[in-house]
Amino acid sequence: MENETINKPEILFEYTTKAFEEIIAETIGSEITPCEELKLASTEILSVIIGVTGNINGRILLNTTVATANKLAEFMNFGEPLDNKDDLFIYLSEFANMYCGRMVTYINDRFGKREVWITPPAIFSANDLAIITPHMAT
């Protein structure tokens, strides 16, 4: 892949989409189908931001409703309800790490180098604008 550039949008989109579809399928046991942009109707929104650094600098933004995030977290918790509300943020952070980590692995493998990394996730809540980074000391 000598003549290929790592910053081509179509390459980044391909691996971003592939990683997301695989992690969702592994997490919930069902495949998803891409759709056009979806506007979230709920006012209870969670956004997870993970930075991408190295030869690519940018961010991955995942937006979801609290209800959808809870369903995803319960799948990750072996179908069991969460013990407390803070567990939602831990599971959502783990999902984002799994997804972005897989994407970065695909990119690094394609170009034969370890030139792209991810930062710890930050979660934004639309209700109280809290910024939460589980297990990170300040």
N, C-alpha and C positions, 0 to 999 in steps of 0.2 A: 504494500500500500504506500509506496514511496511518494507518489505524486498526489496523494490524497491529503486534504487538509482536515484537521480535527474540528475546525470551526464551521464546517458546512452545516447549515440548518437542517437539511434533509437527513443527514447522518444522525445528528443529535435527536431529531424527532423520531426517527426509526427506533433507536435504542430506548428512548424515553417511553414510547408507546409499548414496545415489546416488554420492557421490564415491568411496567404498570400492569399490563394484562396478565403476565405470569404471576406476579405477587398476589393480585386479586384472586386469580384462580386457585392458587395454593392456599390462600387464607380462607376463602369462603366455599371452596369446592365447586365453583361454578364459573363458566366463562362469561365475559362481558363483551358487548359490541360497542365500538366507538360511535359517538353521535356528534352532532353539531354542538356548539357551545350551549351549555345548559345554565339557565339563570336559577339560582336558589331562591325559592319563595319564602323560606323561613327567615325570621329575624335572629334566630339563634344559630349563628355561623361560627365555625372554627376554621382557622387558616393555619396551615403548617408551612413554614418556610425553611428550606435547607439550602445553604450556600454551596456553590460549586466553585472550586478553586484550582489553580494550576494553569495548564495551557488553555483552559476554558474558565472564564469568570462569569458567574451569573447566579441565578437563584431558581429553584423549583418551588412553585407555589401550589399547594393542594388546598382547595376549599371544599368544605362539606358542612352539612347541617349537623347539629348536635345529635339528632335522632339517628342519622346514618352512621355517624362516628360511633355511637353506642352499639349499634348492630354489628359493626365491624369489630369493635373491641370484644363483644361477646363471642363472636366467632373465634377470635384469637385466644379467648379464655375458655376454650373447649366447650362453648355453648352455654356456659354458666353466666348468670348476671354478675356484674361487677360488685366487689365488696364495698367500695367507696367511690365517690365521684372523682377523686384524683387519679384513680386507676385509668380513667378514660384518657388522660393526657399521656400516661406512660405507654399505653397500647398504641395510641395514635402516633407518638414519637417513634415507637418501634416499627410500626408499619412504614412510616416515612423513611426510616433508616434502611429497612429491607428493600424498599422500592428504589431509592436513590443509590444505594450501594450496588444493587444489581445493574442499574443503568451505567454507573461509573465503571464497573467491572467489564461490561460489554465494550465500552469505549476504549478502555485501556487494553483489553485483549485485541481489539481490532487493529490498534496502532502499535502493538508490541511493546508498550512502555507503560510505566506507572506515572502518568503525567496529569491525572485528574483526580481530585479528592473531594470529599463532602465535609461540610461543617455540621456540628450538632444542630438538631431541629429546634426551632422556636415556634411556639403555638400562640396565636392571637385569638382571643375570644371577643366576638362582636358585642356581647352583653356588657362586659366590664372593662374591655380593652386591656386585660391582663396579659403580660408576656410571660410564658412559662417555659422553662427549659429544665425538664426533669433530670435529677441527679447531677446538676452542675452547681458548683460553688462559685460565689462571686467574690 
